[in-house]
């Protein structure tokens, strides 16, 4: 790591997963080192945290604005770039209206940046603003908001150490949230706790589990319905809790009585006896906590999948107490905060619906302009409208060319835009299509706050100067907002603290927070105005809906969108320890690339043998959407009938294969079940 950009140690937050570990620059090693933050209280770090500075000084960093001339991106001044944006996006609004623009916010950016970004879109007159939560936990947020009134972890990492049983469904925290797993989960398990792991693969998380249910991708509802049936058959439900805190009980019981545990277990691809043991273990615990991840949410029935987990927590009284609840493990470092501050098409800051007139009026008192009342398009819906109703887009530190499903279609859609503005650190796969490309700031160069997976707002501080002519993201977004809206006073901020103060003015869940209050620790939402502290365990006396009760919801199995042909396998995707998201950052770390330089396709021996595939063979993975070539890893760790790839690499571009069928409620795509054929390249 060079030091010509004045690197220094200041307490900040790791830019990768949602755990929120404190990281700062080490002058001795030139790497990241942990400080005793509010989450990693002993300064613990994972490999990605140690490598967090690797990409900051990478030779590929963008250092000058670029504009497209005669088909090529060429260097330009900031004034030229801003004038181009003002002219091209402004003319689209003038001719087609503000809804002809799409705004892609960043769950890897600060609360302050995302707040000003969504404010820009809404003051311009559109709710077409979304972030990559749409691609990971939108269905979790939808289900939990509907039933419980809040789409976030019900509990805290601290109190969850008191659980007797962990039910981990569709998540691999040992690799994806390693500090949370090793510092919170494992000590509780070693102290006598038990873990049930529901996942099509055996992985590092499974190693700590007493029960593994290797569910077939796309068959979670039959599995959890069967668990509910087994609980009721054995009389393990919490009758007192059901009477006091739960509604729709009789209808739910009547529905579950029709469930055959053995048949549903067979449909889900798990052993009925092991399923019954899992149900018994969960229901008999004094305190049982559910953790859920993208294995549950990334389906075209993802919202119903999460509803099936909520049923289990209500049925057994495992909500509203320490060591219980339903706890989504969030992916990027600020995917929680991006939603909190309103970077979603249907909600204002604080999760108030855009249709809520009183909420819009309260925002208007601060902004001077009332936000539009009609929900906007989601991220995938926006790309589907590129070139049609959506003529221009502003993509902020996201890479939809890699992360969105059916990427061949996405590439065509990006090309069809009249104007694409990209603000990023590198010339990503998305940025290659930009008409204006702006060099922004990395996590290590900025101040602000991020909100982690258990609702803690934590402050970031700069550990490095900006390279070349790059600028701070907050300043860039504010300048564009001032120019496009014609309201420069609304975007005149003296730094992120002033923006945060405005967030507390418009968002009730942040109303009692302050920069000084956060300091070198954290503050947790909901933190109402006038309160001494935030709320740790949600839904104790009543749910966040304002109701004392939450309903049980009968659910039916929804078949996967891809119906498998006779010789096809179900491709499911996910993350690994060494890399992150589209890989735009982690693939620029020599450390992480040494640890895992290329992707492999996990395939079960019983699926490999009849196809003539041996370990290490180059195979072709193909469906009607596209094909990729990748090395095969023949292993019993993945269940028979399924294969596994990550989405971290541009080659193979796994999302060439994934479908874009959407959940009807959350509009999340189905990444976890795509029909594919697999054969040796030389076969």
C-alpha positions as CSV (number, residue, x, y, z in Angstrom):
1,X,0.0,0.0,0.0
2,X,1.4,3.3,-1.0
3,X,1.3,6.2,1.4
4,X,1.4,9.2,-1.0
5,X,-2.3,9.8,-0.3
6,X,-1.9,10.4,3.4
7,X,-3.3,7.2,4.8
8,X,-4.0,7.4,8.6
9,X,-5.8,5.5,11.3
10,X,-9.3,6.6,12.1
11,X,-12.2,4.5,13.5
12,X,-14.4,3.5,10.6
13,X,-16.7,0.6,9.5
14,X,-15.8,-2.4,7.3
15,X,-17.2,-1.9,3.7
16,X,-18.3,-5.5,3.2
17,X,-21.1,-7.4,5.1
18,X,-23.8,-6.0,7.3
19,X,-22.2,-7.1,10.7
20,X,-20.7,-3.6,11.1
21,X,-17.2,-4.4,12.3
22,X,-14.9,-1.5,13.3
23,X,-11.9,-1.3,11.0
24,X,-9.1,1.3,10.6
25,X,-5.9,1.6,8.6
26,X,-2.8,0.0,10.1
27,X,0.3,2.1,9.4
28,X,2.5,-0.9,10.2
29,X,0.9,-3.4,7.7
30,X,-0.9,-1.1,5.3
31,X,-3.9,-3.4,5.8
32,X,-7.1,-3.1,7.8
33,X,-7.0,-3.7,11.5
34,X,-9.9,-4.0,13.9
35,X,-10.8,-1.6,16.7
36,X,-13.0,-2.5,19.6
37,X,-16.2,-1.4,17.9
38,X,-19.8,-1.9,19.1
39,X,-20.0,-5.2,17.3
40,X,-16.5,-6.6,17.1
41,X,-15.9,-5.7,20.8
42,X,-12.5,-7.3,20.9
43,X,-11.4,-5.9,17.5
44,X,-12.1,-9.2,15.7
45,X,-11.9,-9.2,11.8
46,X,-12.5,-11.6,9.0
47,X,-10.2,-11.9,5.9
48,X,-12.3,-9.3,4.0
49,X,-11.9,-6.7,6.8
50,X,-8.1,-7.2,6.7
51,X,-8.2,-6.7,2.9
52,X,-10.5,-3.7,3.0
53,X,-7.8,-1.2,2.0
54,X,-6.6,-3.3,-0.9
55,X,-8.9,-1.8,-3.5
56,X,-8.7,1.7,-2.1
57,X,-5.4,2.4,-3.7
58,X,-5.9,0.1,-6.7
59,X,-4.4,1.2,-10.0
60,X,-7.9,0.8,-11.7
61,X,-9.4,3.6,-9.5
62,X,-11.2,6.2,-11.5
63,X,-9.6,9.6,-10.9
64,X,-11.3,11.8,-13.5
65,X,-14.8,12.2,-14.9
66,X,-15.5,10.6,-18.3
67,X,-18.1,11.4,-20.9
68,X,-19.0,9.4,-24.0
69,X,-17.9,11.0,-27.3
70,X,-18.2,9.2,-30.6
71,X,-18.9,5.9,-28.8
72,X,-15.9,6.2,-26.5
73,X,-15.5,7.3,-22.9
74,X,-13.0,10.2,-22.8
75,X,-11.7,12.4,-19.9
76,X,-13.7,15.5,-19.1
77,X,-13.7,18.3,-16.5
78,X,-16.2,18.1,-13.6
79,X,-18.1,21.1,-15.1
80,X,-18.4,19.3,-18.5
81,X,-19.7,16.2,-16.8
82,X,-22.2,18.1,-14.7
83,X,-23.4,20.1,-17.7
84,X,-23.9,16.9,-19.6
85,X,-25.9,15.3,-16.8
86,X,-28.0,18.5,-16.4
87,X,-28.7,18.7,-20.1
88,X,-29.3,15.0,-20.9
89,X,-31.3,14.0,-17.8
90,X,-33.0,17.4,-17.6
91,X,-34.2,17.1,-21.2
92,X,-35.6,13.6,-20.5
93,X,-37.6,15.0,-17.6
94,X,-38.8,18.0,-19.6
95,X,-40.0,15.8,-22.5
96,X,-41.2,12.6,-20.7
97,X,-41.6,13.5,-17.0
98,X,-39.6,12.5,-14.0
99,X,-40.9,9.0,-14.0
100,X,-38.8,8.5,-17.2
101,X,-35.7,8.3,-14.9
102,X,-34.5,5.5,-12.7
103,X,-32.3,6.0,-9.6
104,X,-30.2,3.0,-8.4
105,X,-29.1,3.8,-4.8
106,X,-26.2,2.1,-3.1
107,X,-26.4,-0.2,-0.1
108,X,-22.6,0.2,0.1
109,X,-22.9,4.0,0.7
110,X,-23.6,5.9,3.8
111,X,-27.0,6.8,5.2
112,X,-26.4,10.5,4.4
113,X,-25.5,9.8,0.8
114,X,-28.5,7.6,0.2
115,X,-30.8,10.0,1.9
116,X,-29.7,12.9,-0.3
117,X,-29.9,10.6,-3.3
118,X,-33.5,9.6,-2.7
119,X,-34.3,13.2,-1.9
120,X,-33.0,14.2,-5.3
121,X,-35.3,11.6,-7.1
122,X,-38.4,12.6,-5.1
123,X,-37.8,16.4,-5.4
124,X,-37.5,15.8,-9.1
125,X,-40.9,14.2,-9.0
126,X,-40.4,10.4,-9.0
127,X,-40.4,7.5,-6.6
128,X,-38.3,5.5,-9.1
129,X,-35.5,4.9,-6.5
130,X,-34.4,1.5,-5.3
131,X,-31.3,-0.3,-3.9
132,X,-30.0,-3.8,-4.0
133,X,-32.0,-4.8,-1.0
134,X,-34.5,-5.6,-3.8
135,X,-32.2,-8.4,-4.9
136,X,-31.5,-9.8,-1.4
137,X,-34.0,-9.2,1.4
138,X,-37.0,-7.3,-0.1
139,X,-39.2,-10.3,0.6
140,X,-38.0,-10.5,4.2
141,X,-38.8,-6.8,4.7
142,X,-42.2,-7.2,3.0
143,X,-43.3,-10.2,5.2
144,X,-42.0,-8.8,8.5
145,X,-43.4,-5.4,7.9
146,X,-46.8,-6.8,7.1
147,X,-47.0,-9.1,10.1
148,X,-44.8,-7.4,12.7
149,X,-44.6,-3.8,11.5
150,X,-40.8,-3.7,11.1
151,X,-38.7,-5.4,8.4
152,X,-35.5,-5.8,10.5
153,X,-33.9,-8.0,13.1
154,X,-36.3,-8.3,16.0
155,X,-33.4,-8.8,18.4
156,X,-29.8,-7.8,18.9
157,X,-26.6,-9.9,18.5
158,X,-26.0,-9.5,22.2
159,X,-29.3,-10.9,23.5
160,X,-29.3,-13.6,20.8
161,X,-26.4,-15.3,22.7
162,X,-29.0,-16.2,25.3
163,X,-30.9,-18.5,22.8
164,X,-31.0,-22.2,23.5
165,X,-31.7,-23.0,19.8
166,X,-30.8,-21.3,16.6
167,X,-32.8,-22.2,13.5
168,X,-30.7,-20.9,10.6
169,X,-32.7,-21.0,7.3
170,X,-31.1,-20.2,3.9
171,X,-28.1,-18.5,5.5
172,X,-24.4,-19.4,5.9
173,X,-23.2,-16.9,8.6
174,X,-20.0,-18.8,9.2
175,X,-18.8,-17.6,5.8
176,X,-21.0,-14.6,5.1
177,X,-21.1,-13.0,8.5
178,X,-18.0,-14.6,10.1
179,X,-17.4,-12.2,13.0
180,X,-21.1,-12.4,14.1
181,X,-20.9,-16.2,13.8
182,X,-17.6,-16.7,15.7
183,X,-18.1,-14.1,18.3
184,X,-21.8,-14.5,19.1
185,X,-23.2,-17.8,17.7
186,X,-20.4,-20.2,18.3
187,X,-19.8,-19.4,22.0
188,X,-23.5,-19.9,22.7
189,X,-23.4,-23.3,20.9
190,X,-20.3,-24.4,22.7
191,X,-22.1,-23.4,26.0
192,X,-24.8,-26.0,25.3
193,X,-27.0,-24.3,22.6
194,X,-28.1,-26.2,19.5
195,X,-28.3,-25.2,15.9
196,X,-30.7,-26.4,13.1
197,X,-29.4,-25.6,9.6
198,X,-31.8,-25.6,6.7
199,X,-29.8,-25.3,3.5
200,X,-29.3,-27.4,0.2
201,X,-25.5,-27.5,1.0
202,X,-23.3,-28.6,3.8
203,X,-21.0,-25.7,4.5
204,X,-19.0,-24.1,7.3
205,X,-22.2,-23.2,9.2
206,X,-23.4,-26.8,9.0
207,X,-20.3,-27.9,10.8
208,X,-21.7,-26.3,14.0
209,X,-25.2,-27.7,13.5
210,X,-26.7,-30.7,15.3
211,X,-29.4,-31.1,12.7
212,X,-29.1,-30.4,8.9
213,X,-32.1,-30.4,6.7
214,X,-30.8,-30.3,3.1
215,X,-34.0,-28.8,1.6
216,X,-34.5,-28.9,-2.2
217,X,-34.2,-25.4,-3.6
218,X,-37.6,-23.9,-3.9
219,X,-39.3,-26.2,-1.4
220,X,-39.1,-24.2,1.9
221,X,-42.8,-23.7,2.4
222,X,-43.6,-27.5,2.5
223,X,-40.7,-28.0,5.0
224,X,-41.8,-25.3,7.4
225,X,-45.5,-26.2,7.0
226,X,-44.5,-29.7,8.0
227,X,-42.5,-28.4,11.0
228,X,-45.6,-26.4,12.1
229,X,-47.7,-29.6,11.7
230,X,-45.3,-31.6,13.8
231,X,-45.4,-29.0,16.5
232,X,-49.2,-29.0,16.6
233,X,-49.4,-32.8,16.5
234,X,-47.2,-33.1,19.6
235,X,-48.9,-30.2,21.4
236,X,-45.7,-28.1,21.5
237,X,-47.3,-24.8,20.6
238,X,-47.4,-22.0,23.2
239,X,-51.1,-21.8,24.0
240,X,-50.8,-18.8,26.4
241,X,-48.9,-16.8,23.8
242,X,-51.3,-17.7,21.1
243,X,-54.2,-16.6,23.2
244,X,-52.7,-13.3,24.2
245,X,-50.5,-12.2,21.2
246,X,-51.7,-14.1,18.1
247,X,-54.7,-13.8,15.8
248,X,-56.2,-16.1,13.1
249,X,-55.2,-19.2,15.2
250,X,-58.1,-21.4,14.4
251,X,-57.9,-20.9,10.7
252,X,-54.2,-21.6,10.7
253,X,-54.7,-24.8,12.8
254,X,-57.4,-26.0,10.4
255,X,-55.0,-25.5,7.5
256,X,-52.1,-27.2,9.1
257,X,-54.2,-30.2,10.2
258,X,-54.4,-31.1,6.5
259,X,-50.6,-31.2,6.2
260,X,-49.1,-34.7,6.0
261,X,-45.6,-34.3,7.6
262,X,-44.1,-37.3,5.8
263,X,-45.4,-36.2,2.4
264,X,-44.2,-32.7,2.8
265,X,-40.8,-33.8,4.1
266,X,-40.5,-36.0,1.0
267,X,-41.5,-33.1,-1.3
268,X,-38.9,-30.9,0.4
269,X,-36.3,-33.7,0.0
270,X,-35.6,-34.2,3.7
271,X,-35.9,-37.1,6.1
272,X,-39.3,-37.0,8.0
273,X,-37.7,-38.1,11.3
274,X,-35.1,-35.5,11.1
275,X,-37.7,-32.9,10.3
276,X,-39.7,-33.9,13.3
277,X,-36.6,-33.8,15.5
278,X,-35.9,-30.2,14.2
279,X,-39.5,-29.2,15.0
280,X,-39.3,-30.6,18.5
281,X,-35.9,-29.1,19.2
282,X,-37.1,-25.6,18.1
283,X,-40.5,-25.8,19.9
284,X,-39.2,-27.2,23.2
285,X,-36.5,-24.6,23.7
286,X,-37.1,-21.9,26.3
287,X,-35.6,-19.4,23.8
288,X,-35.3,-20.1,20.1
289,X,-34.1,-17.7,17.5
290,X,-34.6,-17.8,13.8
291,X,-31.9,-16.4,11.4
292,X,-32.9,-16.1,7.8
293,X,-30.9,-15.3,4.7
294,X,-31.1,-15.1,0.9
295,X,-31.7,-18.8,0.6
296,X,-35.2,-18.0,1.9
297,X,-35.8,-14.6,0.3
298,X,-34.5,-15.0,-3.3
299,X,-37.4,-16.8,-4.7
300,X,-40.5,-15.8,-6.6
301,X,-42.4,-16.9,-3.5
302,X,-39.8,-15.3,-1.2
303,X,-42.3,-13.3,0.8
304,X,-44.4,-16.5,1.5
305,X,-41.2,-18.3,2.5
306,X,-40.5,-15.7,5.2
307,X,-44.1,-15.8,6.3
308,X,-43.6,-19.5,6.9
309,X,-40.8,-18.7,9.4
310,X,-42.9,-16.0,11.1
311,X,-45.6,-18.7,11.6
312,X,-43.1,-20.8,13.6
313,X,-42.0,-18.0,15.8
314,X,-45.6,-17.0,16.6
315,X,-46.8,-20.6,17.1
316,X,-44.1,-21.2,19.7
317,X,-44.1,-17.8,21.4
318,X,-40.6,-17.1,20.3
319,X,-40.9,-13.3,19.7
320,X,-40.7,-10.3,21.9
321,X,-38.1,-11.7,24.3
322,X,-34.4,-11.8,24.5
323,X,-32.9,-14.8,22.7
324,X,-35.8,-15.2,20.3
325,X,-37.4,-13.6,17.2
326,X,-36.8,-13.6,13.5
327,X,-33.5,-12.1,12.5
328,X,-32.5,-11.4,8.8
329,X,-28.8,-11.3,8.3
330,X,-28.2,-8.4,6.0
331,X,-25.7,-8.5,3.2
332,X,-24.0,-5.3,2.4
333,X,-22.6,-2.9,5.0
334,X,-25.5,-0.5,4.7
335,X,-28.3,-2.3,3.1
336,X,-30.3,-1.8,6.3
337,X,-29.5,1.9,6.4
338,X,-30.3,2.5,2.7
339,X,-33.9,1.2,3.4
340,X,-34.1,3.2,6.7
341,X,-33.5,6.5,4.9
342,X,-35.9,5.9,2.1
343,X,-34.0,4.5,-0.8
344,X,-36.9,2.3,-1.8
345,X,-39.7,3.1,-4.3
346,X,-42.6,2.7,-1.9
347,X,-41.5,4.2,1.4
348,X,-40.2,7.5,2.8
349,X,-37.4,7.7,5.4
350,X,-38.5,5.7,8.4
351,X,-40.5,3.2,6.4
352,X,-43.6,5.3,6.1
353,X,-45.6,4.6,2.9
354,X,-45.4,7.2,0.1
355,X,-49.2,7.0,0.0
356,X,-49.3,8.3,3.6
357,X,-50.5,11.9,3.2
358,X,-49.4,12.9,6.8
359,X,-45.9,11.5,6.2
360,X,-45.5,13.3,2.9
361,X,-46.6,16.6,4.5
362,X,-44.1,16.2,7.3
363,X,-41.3,15.6,4.7
364,X,-42.5,18.6,2.7
365,X,-42.1,20.8,5.8
366,X,-38.4,20.0,5.7
367,X,-37.8,19.8,2.0
368,X,-40.1,22.5,0.8
369,X,-41.5,20.1,-1.8
370,X,-43.9,17.2,-1.2
371,X,-42.7,13.8,-2.5
372,X,-44.9,12.1,-5.1
373,X,-47.7,9.8,-3.7
374,X,-47.5,7.0,-6.2
375,X,-45.0,4.2,-5.5
376,X,-42.2,3.9,-8.1
377,X,-40.7,1.0,-10.0
378,X,-38.4,-1.5,-8.3
379,X,-34.9,-2.1,-9.5
380,X,-35.7,-5.1,-11.8
381,X,-38.8,-3.4,-13.0
382,X,-36.8,-0.4,-13.9
383,X,-34.3,-2.3,-16.0
384,X,-37.2,-4.0,-17.8
385,X,-38.5,-0.6,-18.7
386,X,-35.1,0.7,-20.0
387,X,-35.6,2.1,-23.5
388,X,-39.3,2.1,-23.1
389,X,-41.0,4.2,-20.4
390,X,-37.6,4.7,-18.7
391,X,-35.2,6.8,-20.8
392,X,-32.4,7.6,-18.4
393,X,-30.8,6.2,-15.3
394,X,-28.4,7.2,-12.5
395,X,-26.6,4.3,-11.0
396,X,-24.7,5.0,-7.8
397,X,-22.1,2.5,-6.7
398,X,-24.0,-0.6,-7.8
399,X,-23.3,-3.0,-10.6
400,X,-26.6,-4.3,-12.0
401,X,-24.9,-5.7,-15.1
402,X,-23.5,-8.4,-12.9
403,X,-25.9,-8.6,-9.9
404,X,-29.3,-8.6,-11.7
405,X,-30.8,-11.8,-13.1
406,X,-30.8,-12.7,-16.8
407,X,-27.8,-10.5,-17.3
408,X,-27.9,-10.9,-21.1
409,X,-31.2,-9.1,-21.1
410,X,-29.8,-6.4,-18.7
411,X,-26.9,-5.6,-21.0
412,X,-29.3,-5.0,-23.9
413,X,-31.4,-2.8,-21.6
414,X,-28.5,-0.7,-20.5
415,X,-27.6,-0.1,-24.1
416,X,-31.1,1.1,-24.9
417,X,-31.0,4.1,-22.5
418,X,-30.8,7.7,-23.9
419,X,-28.5,8.6,-20.9
420,X,-26.8,6.5,-18.3
421,X,-24.9,8.2,-15.5
422,X,-22.7,6.0,-13.3
423,X,-21.0,7.2,-10.0
424,X,-18.4,4.6,-8.9
425,X,-14.8,3.7,-8.0
426,X,-14.0,1.6,-11.1
427,X,-15.1,1.1,-14.6
428,X,-17.4,-1.8,-13.7
429,X,-19.4,-4.0,-16.1
430,X,-22.2,-1.5,-15.7
431,X,-20.0,1.6,-16.1
432,X,-18.8,0.3,-19.5
433,X,-22.3,1.4,-20.8
434,X,-22.2,4.9,-19.2
435,X,-22.6,8.1,-21.0
436,X,-21.2,10.0,-18.0
437,X,-18.9,8.2,-15.5
438,X,-18.0,10.0,-12.3
439,X,-15.1,9.1,-10.0
440,X,-16.4,8.9,-6.4
441,X,-15.1,8.1,-3.0
442,X,-14.4,4.8,-1.3
443,X,-15.5,3.9,2.2
444,X,-12.0,4.8,3.4
445,X,-12.2,8.4,2.2
446,X,-15.5,9.5,3.6
447,X,-17.4,10.4,6.8
448,X,-21.0,9.4,7.6
449,X,-23.0,6.7,9.2
450,X,-24.0,3.2,8.3
451,X,-26.6,1.0,10.0
452,X,-25.8,-2.6,10.6
453,X,-27.8,-5.8,10.6
454,X,-29.1,-5.4,14.2
455,X,-30.1,-1.8,13.7
456,X,-27.0,0.0,15.0
457,X,-26.0,3.3,13.4
458,X,-22.2,3.5,13.5
459,X,-20.0,6.4,12.3
460,X,-17.4,6.1,9.6
461,X,-14.3,8.4,9.4
462,X,-11.8,9.0,6.6
463,X,-8.6,6.9,6.6
464,X,-7.3,8.3,3.3
465,X,-7.3,11.2,1.0
466,X,-9.1,11.1,-2.4
467,X,-7.1,10.0,-5.4
468,X,-6.6,12.4,-8.3
469,X,-9.6,14.5,-9.2
470,X,-12.1,12.2,-7.5
471,X,-14.7,13.8,-5.2
472,X,-16.8,12.8,-2.2
473,X,-20.0,11.1,-3.2
474,X,-22.1,13.3,-1.0
475,X,-20.8,16.4,-2.7
476,X,-21.4,14.9,-6.2
477,X,-25.0,13.9,-5.4
478,X,-25.7,17.3,-3.8
479,X,-24.4,19.1,-6.9
480,X,-26.5,17.0,-9.3
481,X,-29.5,17.5,-7.0
482,X,-29.0,21.3,-7.0
483,X,-28.7,21.4,-10.8
484,X,-31.5,19.0,-11.8
485,X,-34.1,20.3,-9.3
486,X,-33.3,24.0,-9.5
487,X,-33.4,24.1,-5.7
488,X,-29.7,24.5,-4.7
489,X,-30.7,25.6,-1.2
490,X,-32.2,22.1,-0.6
491,X,-28.8,20.5,-1.3
492,X,-26.5,22.9,0.5
493,X,-25.1,20.8,3.3
494,X,-22.0,21.5,5.4
495,X,-21.1,17.9,5.5
496,X,-22.7,14.6,6.5
497,X,-23.5,15.6,10.1
498,X,-25.9,18.3,8.8
499,X,-27.5,15.7,6.6
500,X,-27.9,13.3,9.5
501,X,-29.6,16.0,11.5
502,X,-32.1,16.3,8.6
503,X,-32.7,12.6,8.6
504,X,-33.6,12.7,12.3
505,X,-36.1,15.5,11.4
506,X,-38.0,13.4,8.8
507,X,-37.6,9.9,10.1
508,X,-39.4,9.0,13.4
509,X,-37.2,5.9,14.0
510,X,-34.0,8.0,14.0
511,X,-35.5,11.0,15.7
512,X,-33.6,10.7,19.0
513,X,-30.2,10.0,17.4
514,X,-27.3,12.4,17.1
515,X,-23.7,12.3,15.8
516,X,-22.4,13.1,19.3
517,X,-24.6,10.4,20.8
518,X,-23.2,7.8,18.4
519,X,-19.6,8.9,19.0
520,X,-17.3,5.9,18.9
521,X,-20.1,3.5,19.8
522,X,-23.5,3.3,18.2
523,X,-27.2,4.1,18.5
524,X,-30.0,1.7,17.6
525,X,-33.3,2.3,16.0
526,X,-36.1,2.7,16.8
527,X,-34.9,5.7,18.8
528,X,-37.8,8.0,19.3
529,X,-37.4,11.7,20.0
530,X,-36.9,12.3,23.7
531,X,-35.8,8.8,24.5
532,X,-32.6,8.0,26.4
533,X,-31.7,5.1,24.1
534,X,-32.9,2.9,21.3
535,X,-35.1,-0.2,21.6
536,X,-33.2,-3.5,21.7
537,X,-35.8,-6.2,21.6
538,X,-38.8,-5.4,19.4
539,X,-42.4,-6.4,19.8
540,X,-42.3,-7.0,23.6
541,X,-45.8,-5.7,24.6
542,X,-47.2,-5.0,21.2
543,X,-46.0,-5.3,17.6
544,X,-44.6,-2.4,15.6
545,X,-47.9,-2.3,13.7
546,X,-49.3,-0.8,16.9
547,X,-51.4,-4.0,17.5
548,X,-51.0,-6.3,20.4
549,X,-51.4,-9.4,18.1
550,X,-50.0,-10.6,14.9
551,X,-51.7,-13.1,12.6
552,X,-50.8,-16.7,11.7
553,X,-51.0,-17.0,7.9
554,X,-51.9,-20.3,6.1
555,X,-49.6,-20.9,3.2
556,X,-49.5,-23.2,0.1
557,X,-46.5,-24.5,-1.7
558,X,-45.6,-22.3,-4.8
559,X,-43.6,-24.4,-7.4
560,X,-40.3,-22.8,-8.6
561,X,-40.6,-20.6,-11.7
562,X,-38.2,-22.9,-13.7
563,X,-39.9,-26.3,-14.2
564,X,-37.0,-28.7,-14.5
565,X,-36.6,-30.8,-17.6
566,X,-35.8,-34.5,-17.2
567,X,-32.0,-34.0,-17.3
568,X,-31.8,-30.6,-15.7
569,X,-30.4,-29.7,-12.3
570,X,-31.5,-26.8,-10.0
571,X,-28.8,-24.1,-10.0
572,X,-28.7,-22.2,-6.7
573,X,-26.3,-19.2,-6.1
574,X,-24.7,-17.6,-3.0
575,X,-21.6,-16.1,-1.5
576,X,-18.3,-17.4,-0.1
577,X,-16.0,-16.1,2.7
578,X,-13.4,-14.6,0.4
579,X,-15.5,-12.5,-1.9
580,X,-18.4,-10.1,-1.9
581,X,-21.4,-9.3,-4.1
582,X,-20.4,-8.5,-7.7
583,X,-16.7,-8.8,-6.9
584,X,-16.0,-5.3,-8.2
585,X,-14.1,-4.6,-4.9
586,X,-13.0,-8.0,-3.6
587,X,-11.6,-9.1,-7.0
588,X,-9.3,-6.2,-6.9
589,X,-7.7,-7.5,-3.7
590,X,-4.6,-9.6,-4.3
591,X,-5.1,-11.1,-0.8
592,X,-8.6,-12.3,-1.5
593,X,-7.8,-13.4,-5.0
594,X,-5.0,-15.6,-3.7
595,X,-7.4,-17.2,-1.3
596,X,-10.0,-17.9,-4.0
597,X,-9.1,-16.8,-7.5
598,X,-11.9,-18.4,-9.6
599,X,-15.3,-19.9,-9.2
600,X,-16.2,-23.6,-9.3
601,X,-19.5,-25.4,-9.8
602,X,-20.3,-27.7,-6.9
603,X,-22.1,-30.8,-8.2
604,X,-23.0,-34.0,-6.3
605,X,-21.2,-37.2,-7.3
606,X,-24.5,-38.9,-8.2
607,X,-25.2,-36.1,-10.6
608,X,-21.6,-36.0,-11.9
609,X,-21.1,-39.7,-12.6
610,X,-23.9,-40.2,-15.2
611,X,-22.9,-37.0,-17.0
612,X,-19.2,-38.2,-17.3
613,X,-18.0,-35.3,-15.1
614,X,-15.0,-35.7,-12.9
615,X,-13.6,-33.4,-10.3
616,X,-11.7,-30.5,-12.0
617,X,-13.3,-31.0,-15.4
618,X,-14.3,-27.9,-17.4
619,X,-18.1,-28.0,-17.7
620,X,-20.7,-26.1,-19.7
621,X,-23.7,-24.9,-17.6
622,X,-26.6,-23.8,-19.9
623,X,-30.2,-22.9,-20.2
624,X,-32.4,-20.9,-22.6
625,X,-31.0,-17.7,-21.1
626,X,-27.4,-18.3,-21.7
627,X,-24.4,-20.4,-20.9
628,X,-21.1,-20.3,-18.8
629,X,-18.1,-22.5,-18.6
630,X,-16.6,-23.3,-15.2
631,X,-14.5,-25.9,-13.4
632,X,-16.5,-28.6,-11.6
633,X,-16.0,-29.5,-8.0
634,X,-17.6,-32.9,-7.4
635,X,-18.6,-33.0,-3.8
636,X,-21.4,-34.5,-1.6
637,X,-21.6,-31.1,0.2
638,X,-24.3,-30.0,-2.3
639,X,-27.5,-32.1,-2.3
640,X,-28.3,-34.4,-5.2
641,X,-30.3,-32.6,-7.9
642,X,-28.7,-29.2,-7.2
643,X,-25.6,-27.3,-8.3
644,X,-24.0,-24.2,-6.7
645,X,-22.2,-21.2,-8.1
646,X,-21.4,-17.8,-6.6
647,X,-22.1,-14.5,-8.3
648,X,-18.8,-12.8,-7.4
649,X,-17.1,-13.2,-10.8
650,X,-17.6,-11.5,-14.1
651,X,-16.4,-14.7,-15.7
652,X,-18.3,-17.0,-15.3
653,X,-21.1,-14.5,-15.2
654,X,-23.5,-16.6,-13.2
655,X,-26.5,-14.3,-13.6
656,X,-26.5,-15.1,-17.3
657,X,-28.4,-18.2,-16.2
658,X,-30.7,-16.9,-13.5
659,X,-34.3,-16.1,-14.2
660,X,-36.1,-12.8,-13.6
661,X,-39.5,-14.1,-12.5
662,X,-40.5,-11.8,-9.6
663,X,-42.2,-12.3,-6.3
664,X,-45.6,-10.6,-6.7
665,X,-45.3,-8.7,-3.4
666,X,-41.6,-7.8,-3.0
667,X,-40.6,-8.0,-6.7
668,X,-37.5,-9.9,-5.8
669,X,-36.1,-12.2,-8.5
670,X,-35.6,-16.0,-8.1
671,X,-31.9,-16.5,-7.9
672,X,-32.1,-19.7,-5.9
673,X,-33.7,-22.0,-8.4
674,X,-32.7,-21.9,-12.1
675,X,-33.0,-25.0,-14.3
676,X,-29.7,-25.8,-16.1
677,X,-28.1,-28.6,-18.0
678,X,-24.5,-29.5,-17.1
679,X,-22.1,-31.4,-19.4
680,X,-18.3,-31.6,-19.9
681,X,-17.0,-29.1,-22.4
682,X,-15.2,-31.9,-24.2
683,X,-18.2,-34.2,-24.0
